[in-house]
Amino acid sequence: LRNATLGAGTAIALNGSLTASNNLAFAAGGQVRLSDATVSAGAAVNVGSSAAPVGSFDVISTDTSASLSAGTSFTAHVTDDVTVQGGGASAEIMNTGPATFSITSGGDVSVTGGSGESAYARIFGNPNVNLTVGGNINLTSGDGGAEAYARIQAFSPTTINISFTSPTGQILVNSSPFDPTVPGDSGLFVGPLGTPTQA
């Protein structure tokens, strides 16, 4: 595929693999769910739009890796929750960039590691991560060991930008309020994929 738009009045569910050499867009009245799916675009990926957001957005591993990768910019506009869930393998949303990485969610953004070895869950933006969140950000380690972490990571230092639209919105790491002075495998990180440091 070159430029591709996947549209549905209700939900879009993908498993397997899909590659677009240029731009890729998802437009759905309900849920967009990638389950054990490897999806990539050589240029921009858009999930919904500000005028027509999708209902919810899930990237989930049950047995094999699940990923959505943009070659340039990534934007998502979601009415409800965004979920990145590791399982038997890793789950990830990312852009290789450098370009815009932005998620607007009316509900929670939940990133959860899985039970498999290296079953991490990660949101990665290059150079920045920009999140607007209506609920909480939940970062929860899995039980697959140290590599089953849950992270939001930006390539550039000090460039994870988070705005909560609710006065009660907060970042929770393993169900506790985020504290940047507490070391751990899960949380907010900066730097290249292979050598990140805790933000």
C-alpha positions in Angstrom: 0.0 0.0 0.0 1.1 3.6 -0.6 -1.4 6.0 1.1 -4.1 4.1 3.0 -7.2 5.1 4.9 -9.0 2.4 6.9 -12.6 3.6 7.7 -15.6 2.0 9.4 -18.8 3.4 10.9 -18.3 1.3 14.0 -15.0 -0.5 14.8 -11.8 -1.4 13.1 -10.0 -4.6 14.3 -6.6 -5.7 12.9 -4.3 -8.6 13.5 -1.4 -9.7 11.3 0.6 -7.1 9.5 0.0 -4.0 7.4 2.5 -1.7 5.8 1.9 1.6 4.0 4.9 3.1 2.2 3.5 6.6 2.7 0.6 7.8 5.0 -1.8 5.6 7.0 -5.1 6.8 8.6 -7.7 5.1 10.7 -11.2 6.5 10.8 -13.9 4.8 12.9 -17.0 5.7 14.8 -16.0 3.2 17.5 -12.9 1.3 18.6 -9.7 0.9 16.7 -8.0 -2.2 18.0 -4.7 -3.7 16.9 -4.2 -7.2 18.4 -1.0 -9.1 17.7 -0.7 -6.8 14.7 2.4 -5.2 13.3 1.4 -2.0 11.5 3.7 0.6 10.0 3.8 3.6 7.7 6.7 5.2 5.9 5.3 8.7 6.7 2.5 9.9 8.9 -0.1 7.9 10.9 -3.3 9.5 12.0 -5.8 7.7 14.3 -9.1 9.8 14.1 -9.0 13.5 13.8 -10.0 16.5 15.9 -13.2 16.8 14.0 -13.9 13.0 14.0 -12.2 11.2 16.9 -12.3 7.4 17.2 -14.1 5.9 20.2 -11.1 4.1 21.8 -7.7 3.0 20.7 -6.0 -0.3 21.7 -2.6 -1.8 20.8 -2.6 -5.2 22.5 -0.3 -8.2 22.5 -1.8 -11.6 23.5 0.7 -14.0 22.0 3.0 -12.0 19.6 4.2 -8.4 19.4 1.8 -5.6 18.6 3.0 -2.3 17.3 2.0 0.8 15.4 4.9 2.7 13.9 5.0 6.0 12.0 7.9 7.0 9.9 7.3 10.7 10.4 4.4 12.1 12.6 1.9 10.3 14.7 -1.4 11.8 15.9 -4.4 10.2 17.6 -7.7 11.8 18.6 -9.7 9.5 20.9 -13.0 10.0 22.7 -12.4 7.4 25.4 -9.4 5.4 26.5 -6.0 4.6 24.9 -4.6 1.2 25.9 -1.1 -0.2 25.1 -1.0 -3.7 26.6 1.8 -6.2 26.6 1.0 -9.9 26.8 3.1 -12.8 25.6 5.2 -10.2 23.8 5.7 -6.4 23.6 3.2 -3.7 22.6 4.2 -0.3 21.3 3.1 3.0 19.7 5.9 5.0 18.2 7.3 7.3 15.5 10.8 7.2 14.2 10.6 10.8 13.2 11.8 13.3 14.1 8.3 14.8 13.8 5.1 15.4 15.8 3.9 12.8 18.3 0.6 13.6 19.8 -2.2 11.7 21.5 -5.4 13.4 22.7 -7.6 11.1 24.8 -10.9 11.8 26.5 -10.3 9.0 29.0 -7.4 7.2 30.5 -4.1 6.4 28.8 -3.0 3.0 30.1 0.3 1.3 29.4 0.8 -2.1 30.9 3.5 -4.7 30.6 2.8 -8.3 30.0 3.6 -11.8 31.2 6.2 -12.8 28.6 9.9 -12.2 28.5 10.6 -8.7 27.2 6.8 -8.1 27.1 7.2 -4.4 27.6 4.6 -1.8 26.8 5.7 1.6 25.5 4.7 4.9 24.0 7.7 6.4 22.2 7.9 9.8 20.5 10.8 11.3 18.5 11.7 14.0 19.5 8.8 14.7 21.8 5.7 13.1 23.4 2.6 15.4 23.7 -0.3 14.0 25.6 -3.7 15.6 26.4 -5.6 13.3 28.8 -9.1 13.4 30.1 -8.5 10.8 32.8 -5.4 9.3 34.3 -2.1 8.0 32.9 -1.6 4.5 34.3 1.8 2.9 33.9 1.8 -0.7 35.2 4.6 -3.2 35.1 3.9 -6.8 34.0 5.0 -10.0 35.7 7.3 -11.0 32.9 10.4 -9.6 34.7 12.4 -6.4 34.4 11.8 -6.1 30.6 8.0 -6.2 31.1 8.1 -2.5 31.9 5.5 0.2 31.1 6.9 3.4 29.8 6.2 6.7 28.1 9.4 7.8 26.5 10.6 10.7 24.4 13.9 10.7 22.4 14.8 14.2 23.6 15.3 15.1 27.2 12.7 17.1 29.1 10.2 16.9 26.2 7.3 14.8 27.6 4.5 17.3 27.6 1.3 16.2 29.5 -1.9 18.2 29.9 -4.8 16.9 32.0 -8.2 18.3 31.1 -9.6 17.1 34.4 -8.5 18.6 37.8 -8.3 15.0 39.2 -6.0 13.7 36.4 -2.7 12.2 37.5 0.1 9.8 36.6 0.1 6.5 38.4 3.0 4.1 38.3 2.1 0.7 39.6 -1.0 2.3 41.2 1.0 4.9 43.1 1.3 8.6 42.3 4.3 9.2 40.0 7.4 10.3 41.9 10.4 11.1 39.7 12.8 10.6 42.7 11.8 6.9 43.0 13.8 4.7 40.6 12.1 1.9 38.7 11.8 0.1 35.4 8.4 1.7 34.6 7.5 5.4 34.4 8.6 8.4 32.3 11.8 8.0 30.4 13.9 10.0 27.9 16.6 9.2 25.4 17.2 6.7 22.6 15.3 3.4 22.6 18.3 1.4 23.6 19.7 3.7 26.3 16.9 5.6 28.0 17.2 7.3 31.4 14.4 8.0 33.9 12.9 11.4 33.4 
